[in-house]
Amino acid sequence: MTLPTFWFIVIGVLWTGFLVLEGFDFGVGSLLPALGRGKDAADTEKRRRVMLTTIGPHWDGNEVWLLTAGGATFAAFPHWYATMFSAFYLPLLLVLVALIVRNMGFEYRGKRDNDAWRRNWDWCIIGGSILSPLLIGVALTNIVRGLPIDADMEFAGNLFTLLNPMSLLGGLVVLGLSLTHGSFFLALKTEGGIRQDAQALGTKLGLGTAVLAVVLLLWIGLTNGTVASWITTALAAVALLAAIFMNTKGREGWAFIGTAVTMGMAVATYFLVLFPNVMPTTLTGGTSLTIDNAASSPLTLTIMTWAALIFTPIALLYTAWTYWVFRKRLGTHHIPKPVAVS
């Protein structure tokens, strides 16, 4: 295996980690209006605090996977990074704004004991949690579909080039998977009414997402598929259906694992369809970016490889430890009266 191929796989793994881990907290944030509604204002606030507390120890660490994926792309495939950020400048700026506003909501909603204050920050969390996976799905699907890249490896399209049916469907699929993944996570991490509501909603969201995902992956497969990508497509479909089934049986842990596998197989399908390209062109006289013509020098890739081999196990162990420490279920009876921070 060559170093460019190795780092292409690593970037795929990083995107998998991001969508699996950040995906469930995108889902939790997006579901605040649906699952955070109680019988009165006090019960509503307790339910929402339970939901946000389940992801409180994890959401900021989960976002590191996106930063690492971007940093690895910049270092390992600078031409890919440059062309991608040129093509997706506005969408990625919107993702950044959505993440910042969402994160501010997490940090500031509890600073005042005021319903209007918390409600406004809740909308920031909801909006950022919906917009981010939607735009990320659109961007990733555009890369797989192909973009107008000229002979100088520069993007020759505009914003409307990115708003095509396949990519918009990709955005909806990533959003739907995040909502389903988040529902199963809440069913796994909570008890009482929230758990029951999350189970019921997760089944409905999963079935709707399954239909969209099958259409998207079949579309991609029939356009650019390979034998390997058809296998991962089938595995993604089976994992999602198994997750929905396990959820109906009250096996939330297996349901959550199922949607995690679905995310992983979907990313694998995307990267298998891409390989050996990293950004295929749709122009007749254009130049596709490949793992070879977009890669850094062998020395750079060698140094990166040694750094990854040393620090990645440490990061994974720390991440696993945090999830183990915060493994208990939560209920509204665990939530004390809100105290404003002066």
Beta strands, then each sheet from edge to edge (+ up, - down):
strand 1: 277-279
strand 2: 289-290
sheet 1: 1+ 2-
end
